[in-house]
Amino acid sequence: METTQKASLNDWLARRETLAIEPRLFIDGAYREAASGETFDCISPIDGRVLARVAHAAAADVDAAIAAARHAFDAGVWAGLNPRQRKAILLRFAAAVRAHQDELALLETLDAGKPIADTTTVDIPGAAYCLEWFAEAIDKTGGEVAPVDHHLVGLVTREPIGVVAAIVPWNFPLLMAAWKFAPALAAGNSVVLKPSEKSPLTAIRIAQLAFEAGIPAGVFNVVPGDGETGKRLALHGDVDCVAFTGSTAVGKQIMQYAAQSNLKRVWLELGGKSPNIVLPDCPDLDRAARTAAAAIFYNMGEMCTAGSRLLVHSEIYERFMEKLLDATRSWQPGNPLDPATAMGAIVDRTQMERVLALIEAGRTETTLLAGGSRVREETGGFYIEPTLFSTAPDARIAREEIFGPVLSVMTFDTIDEAIRIANDSDYGLAAAVWTADLTTAHEVSRRLRAGTVWVNCYDEGGDMNFPFGGYRQSGNGRDKSLHALEKYTELKSTLLRLR
């Protein structure tokens, strides 16, 4: 077999024909069918073909997975291991992900429509790196000795919270899952992972890799299913924490379910409508235009951090738009299995139709500058060309998260106006500013209400050292970094009275 770097479209097409797909649930260390026998079709957005009929986890399956996770936690088969033992096992798990990179990348591309060039270089290596990072942190984080009276010893320690339900999205199926399960496992918890029904295949596959790496039965379970499956997890009284990435609307429902049940901990990474501000002293308009195109068209615009609102100073608008339209031409959709493809397929028909409906709404209230149509329809897949609108800040498509390759471009005349437009949103996940002035960069970034601000770049700093999350209705808590470990632990204060 050729290496990933040398594999061609024909190589990937050939591998697709021999790829084994596991469609079952993974509970208590083994694959099993759903108790009801119910399945759902897993359809590839590349060409509309059915990849597998995946077991649908209903109430009995969710109960079984949680019971297995609770038993494993209470028995201490994972939480009771010393930190170096958990570290060694998670590193073996990461090594297994790297060893199966091509298989997992192909599953992800077929399942979610992502370009194979991305799944082989970003998604799967990123998931392995996330596991490695948190594994290495396990034996390097500790508690505190608190200052107290001399007749006491005061300890502040962190303990695993218990059973963590991780409900993850379809746009980065394995990477976003790893952002949840890696720190949760590193902290000593048991995990029940529910992948999106739109892209469940890599989550199902890695469950076996985790078990083979040494993670005990019951500690890592995978229950594919729809919204009802996620609802059962969020309502279950034996789940101690829900970590969710997805839409703001569903995030709100999960918080309600937690309140209705056992007040379980809820961590939410939700939507975004991120502003990308180009000031007139931008140091490199060509690079800024190329980056602005990538910020919205990478991963077909299916990114919560997508730079979907582009704010360009009126003084440079005409020059910048020429460069942006030129950069957009390099983002035409192609076959995701072709290593030369930069933009692949929309995840499924439902999402494609939603994006197209919002594009139609945009045509009625704004000016279409480029794109706007479904393409490659003859393949049977779901593709939309890169789309640009000139909009007012209050237009629907400039305010609503689209989750597709649709960019709203607007102008401003002053920095204060740009910041007002940027902050006038329900969201606050990410933002960017382009300027040659260091003072301006610092002042603007400080005033932007967002969890991440990029200066003269976009979506950089992808390592695990930076916490990821947002303000306002973009959610709470943070993925990545040591701060993520805090989400999956309880703080305990212990005071010992000395004689």
SVG drawing of the C-alpha trace seen along z (x, -y; Angstrom):
<svg xmlns="http://www.w3.org/2000/svg" viewBox="-37 -56 42 64">
<polyline fill="none" stroke="black" stroke-width="0.4" points="0.0,0.0 1.3,-3.5 1.9,-6.0 -0.8,-8.7 1.5,-11.3 1.7,-9.5 -1.8,-8.1 -3.8,-9.2 -7.5,-9.4 -7.4,-6.0 -5.6,-4.6 -8.3,-6.0 -11.1,-4.7 -9.5,-1.2 -9.2,-1.3 -12.8,-2.4 -13.9,0.9 -12.1,3.0 -12.7,0.9 -14.4,2.8 -17.0,0.7 -18.0,1.6 -21.7,0.4 -22.4,1.7 -22.5,0.1 -19.5,0.5 -20.5,1.2 -18.6,2.7 -15.6,3.7 -17.4,5.3 -19.4,4.6 -23.1,5.4 -26.3,4.8 -28.9,2.4 -31.2,4.1 -34.2,3.4 -32.3,4.3 -33.0,0.8 -30.5,-0.7 -30.2,-3.9 -28.6,-4.4 -25.1,-6.1 -25.0,-7.8 -21.9,-9.2 -22.3,-12.8 -19.7,-12.2 -22.1,-10.3 -25.3,-9.5 -24.4,-5.8 -25.3,-3.9 -22.0,-3.1 -23.5,-1.1 -26.6,-0.5 -25.6,-1.6 -27.0,-0.3 -29.3,-2.9 -28.9,-3.2 -32.2,-3.5 -33.1,-3.6 -32.0,-0.1 -28.6,-0.6 -28.0,-4.0 -28.9,-2.4 -26.5,0.4 -23.6,-1.9 -24.1,-4.1 -24.4,-1.1 -21.1,0.3 -19.4,-3.1 -20.7,-3.5 -19.6,0.0 -16.1,-0.6 -15.8,-3.9 -17.0,-2.6 -14.7,0.5 -11.7,-1.8 -10.4,0.2 -9.4,-3.1 -9.9,-5.9 -7.9,-3.8 -4.9,-3.4 -1.9,-5.5 -1.3,-8.5 1.6,-6.9 -0.4,-3.8 -3.2,-5.8 -0.6,-7.9 1.0,-4.8 -2.4,-3.4 -3.5,-6.6 -0.2,-6.9 -0.8,-3.4 -4.3,-4.5 -2.8,-7.5 -0.2,-5.3 -3.0,-3.0 -4.8,-6.0 -1.7,-7.0 -1.1,-3.4 -4.6,-3.3 -4.5,-6.9 -5.3,-6.0 -8.2,-3.7 -9.6,-6.4 -9.1,-9.2 -10.9,-7.3 -13.8,-6.5 -14.0,-10.2 -13.9,-11.4 -16.5,-8.9 -18.8,-9.6 -18.6,-13.4 -17.5,-14.5 -14.3,-16.1 -11.3,-16.2 -8.9,-13.3 -6.1,-15.9 -7.6,-17.3 -8.5,-14.1 -5.0,-12.7 -3.2,-15.8 -5.5,-17.5 -8.3,-15.5 -6.8,-12.1 -3.3,-13.3 -5.0,-16.0 -7.0,-13.5 -3.8,-11.4 -2.0,-14.6 -4.8,-15.5 -4.6,-12.1 -0.8,-12.4 -1.0,-15.9 -3.5,-14.9 -1.7,-11.7 1.5,-13.6 -0.3,-16.0 -1.6,-13.3 1.5,-12.9 2.4,-16.6 -0.6,-18.1 -1.3,-18.0 -3.2,-19.6 -2.4,-22.3 -1.3,-22.5 -3.3,-25.3 -2.0,-27.7 -3.8,-27.0 -3.2,-27.1 -0.2,-25.2 -2.2,-22.5 -3.8,-21.6 -2.7,-20.3 -5.0,-21.6 -5.0,-19.7 -6.9,-20.7 -7.2,-17.9 -9.0,-17.1 -10.9,-13.9 -12.6,-12.5 -16.2,-13.5 -17.5,-10.1 -19.5,-9.2 -19.0,-11.7 -21.4,-11.7 -19.7,-13.3 -22.1,-14.4 -20.2,-15.5 -20.8,-17.0 -20.4,-15.9 -18.1,-18.6 -14.9,-17.3 -16.2,-13.9 -13.0,-12.4 -11.1,-15.5 -13.9,-17.1 -14.6,-13.8 -11.0,-13.6 -11.2,-17.1 -13.8,-15.7 -12.8,-12.1 -9.1,-12.7 -9.2,-15.0 -12.1,-13.1 -10.2,-9.8 -7.0,-11.5 -8.8,-12.8 -9.9,-9.2 -13.5,-9.3 -15.6,-6.7 -17.0,-8.0 -20.1,-7.3 -19.5,-8.9 -22.4,-9.7 -21.2,-10.6 -23.6,-12.4 -25.8,-10.2 -24.4,-12.1 -20.8,-10.9 -20.5,-8.0 -18.0,-5.7 -14.7,-6.8 -16.0,-7.0 -17.3,-3.4 -13.9,-2.2 -11.7,-3.8 -13.6,-2.2 -11.9,1.1 -8.5,-0.6 -9.0,-2.1 -9.9,1.3 -6.9,3.0 -4.6,0.3 -5.6,1.3 -8.5,-0.9 -10.7,1.4 -14.1,2.6 -16.8,0.1 -14.5,-2.9 -15.0,-3.9 -18.4,-3.2 -19.8,-4.5 -23.6,-4.8 -24.5,-6.2 -27.9,-7.5 -30.1,-10.6 -31.2,-13.5 -33.3,-11.2 -30.1,-9.2 -28.4,-12.4 -31.5,-13.4 -31.5,-10.2 -27.8,-10.7 -28.5,-14.3 -31.5,-13.2 -30.0,-10.1 -29.5,-10.4 -26.3,-8.3 -24.4,-10.6 -22.4,-13.2 -21.3,-15.4 -22.4,-16.2 -19.8,-17.7 -21.5,-18.9 -20.5,-20.5 -23.2,-21.5 -25.9,-24.1 -26.9,-26.7 -30.5,-25.6 -29.6,-22.0 -27.2,-23.2 -30.0,-25.1 -32.1,-21.9 -29.3,-19.9 -29.0,-22.5 -32.7,-22.0 -32.4,-18.2 -29.6,-18.5 -31.8,-20.7 -34.7,-18.4 -32.7,-15.4 -29.7,-15.5 -28.2,-18.9 -25.3,-17.2 -22.4,-19.4 -22.9,-20.7 -20.2,-22.1 -21.2,-23.6 -19.2,-24.6 -21.8,-26.1 -22.3,-28.2 -20.5,-31.2 -20.8,-34.0 -17.2,-35.2 -16.1,-38.6 -12.9,-39.0 -11.9,-42.7 -9.6,-44.2 -8.3,-47.6 -6.9,-50.0 -3.4,-49.5 -3.5,-45.8 0.1,-44.8 -0.6,-42.3 -3.9,-42.5 -3.1,-39.5 -2.5,-37.2 -5.5,-38.7 -7.8,-37.9 -6.5,-34.4 -6.9,-33.8 -10.4,-35.3 -11.4,-32.8 -9.9,-29.9 -11.6,-31.1 -15.0,-30.5 -14.5,-27.9 -12.2,-25.5 -14.2,-22.4 -17.0,-23.6 -17.8,-26.4 -18.9,-23.7 -16.9,-25.3 -18.2,-27.0 -15.2,-29.4 -15.7,-30.1 -15.0,-33.7 -18.5,-34.1 -18.7,-37.9 -16.0,-39.8 -15.7,-43.5 -13.6,-45.5 -12.7,-49.2 -14.4,-51.2 -11.1,-52.8 -9.7,-49.4 -13.0,-47.7 -12.7,-47.6 -9.1,-46.5 -9.7,-43.9 -12.8,-42.4 -10.9,-41.9 -8.3,-39.8 -11.0,-38.0 -13.0,-37.0 -9.8,-35.7 -8.9,-33.7 -12.5,-32.2 -11.9,-30.5 -9.5,-28.1 -12.2,-26.7 -14.4,-25.0 -15.8,-21.7 -14.2,-18.5 -14.2,-14.8 -13.2,-14.5 -11.1,-11.4 -8.9,-13.4 -5.9,-14.6 -6.0,-17.8 -9.5,-18.8 -9.6,-21.7 -13.4,-21.8 -15.5,-18.6 -19.2,-17.8 -21.8,-19.2 -22.4,-16.5 -25.9,-15.5 -28.9,-16.5 -30.6,-18.1 -27.7,-20.4 -27.3,-21.2 -30.9,-22.1 -30.7,-24.3 -27.7,-26.2 -29.3,-26.6 -32.5,-28.0 -30.4,-30.6 -28.7,-31.5 -32.1,-32.0 -33.1,-34.2 -29.8,-36.2 -30.7,-36.8 -33.8,-38.6 -32.2,-41.1 -28.6,-41.4 -26.4,-41.4 -24.9,-38.1 -21.3,-38.5 -20.3,-34.9 -21.6,-31.4 -24.9,-30.5 -25.7,-27.2 -25.5,-23.5 -22.9,-21.9 -21.7,-18.3 -25.3,-17.2 -24.6,-14.4 -22.4,-12.6 -25.4,-12.1 -23.5,-14.0 -24.1,-17.2 -22.0,-20.1 -22.4,-23.9 -20.0,-26.3 -18.3,-29.0 -20.8,-31.9 -20.2,-35.6 -22.8,-38.2 -22.5,-42.0 -24.7,-42.6 -25.8,-45.0 -24.9,-44.0 -28.6,-43.3 -29.3,-41.0 -30.4,-37.5 -27.5,-35.7 -25.1,-38.1 -26.5,-37.2 -27.6,-33.6 -25.0,-30.7 -25.2,-29.0 -22.6,-26.3 -21.9,-26.3 -19.6,-28.0 -21.4,-31.4 -19.6,-34.6 -21.2,-37.9 -19.1,-40.9 -19.8,-44.4 -18.0,-47.7 -17.2,-50.1 -15.5,-53.5 -14.1,-53.6 -12.6,-51.2 -15.4,-51.9 -18.0,-51.0 -16.2,-47.8 -16.1,-46.8 -19.8,-47.6 -20.7,-45.5 -18.4,-42.7 -19.8,-42.5 -23.4,-42.9 -24.1,-39.2 -25.6,-36.5 -22.3,-34.6 -18.7,-35.3 -16.6,-32.3 -13.8,-33.9 -12.7,-37.0 -9.8,-38.4 -8.3,-41.8 -5.7,-42.7 -3.5,-45.8 0.1,-46.8 -0.1,-48.7 0.7,-46.8 -1.2,-49.2 -4.3,-49.0 -4.1,-45.2 -3.9,-45.0 -6.7,-47.5 -9.1,-46.0 -8.5,-42.4 -9.2,-43.5 -12.5,-45.1 -13.7,-42.1 -16.0,-39.9 -14.7,-36.5 -13.0,-33.5 -10.2,-33.6 -8.9,-36.6 -6.4,-36.2 -4.2,-39.1 -3.0,-39.1 -4.1,-35.5 -7.1,-33.2 -7.6,-29.9 -3.9,-29.5 -2.5,-28.2 -4.0,-24.8 -1.9,-23.2 -3.4,-22.0 -2.0,-24.8 -4.7,-27.3 -8.2,-27.0 -11.0,-26.9 -14.5,-28.2 -16.6,-31.3 -18.5,-34.1 -22.3,-34.5 -24.3,-32.0 -21.2,-30.4 -21.2,-28.3 -19.3,-27.9 -16.2,-26.1 -13.2,-25.5 -11.9,-22.6 -8.1,-22.0 -5.3,-23.1 -5.1,-22.2 -8.3,-24.1 -10.2,-21.3 -9.0,-18.9 -10.7,-21.1 -14.1,-20.5 -13.9,-16.7 -12.9,-16.9 -14.4,-17.8 -12.4,-19.9 -12.1,-18.5 -10.8,-20.2 -9.3,-18.0 -8.2,-19.2 -6.2,-17.0 -5.9,-18.0 -2.4,-17.3 -1.8,-16.2"/>
</svg>
